[in-house]
């Protein structure tokens, strides 16, 4: 019985290792545009390829969301309001700089809320 329990724990613990890392993409209806057409000015080397990571909700911590690491080609995503458009616009920069962006919690959620208020 102990062997079966141990085997089940091993399968559970390592089962997610073969899962593909989800890549963050803007939700449908939003346009993602590169900020620079070529190399960004004064581009700095990054530690690896751009990656997206999902961090789950912790029992005592903040809500889960996506982070994007090692950004080397920055983009801007346009969130246009549906219906009433006030003509106002706001630029939202998710926390973390180019190295590690809290893309959902400090970015897309704010943009979705602003769009409901008629703000691009």
Secondary structure as UniProt FT lines:
FT   HELIX           2..14
FT   HELIX           15..18
FT   TURN            28..29
FT   STRAND          31..34
FT   TURN            41..42
FT   STRAND          51..55
FT   TURN            59..60
FT   STRAND          65..69
FT   STRAND          75..78
FT   TURN            95..99
FT   STRAND          100..101
FT   HELIX           104..108
FT   HELIX           109..116
FT   TURN            117..118
//
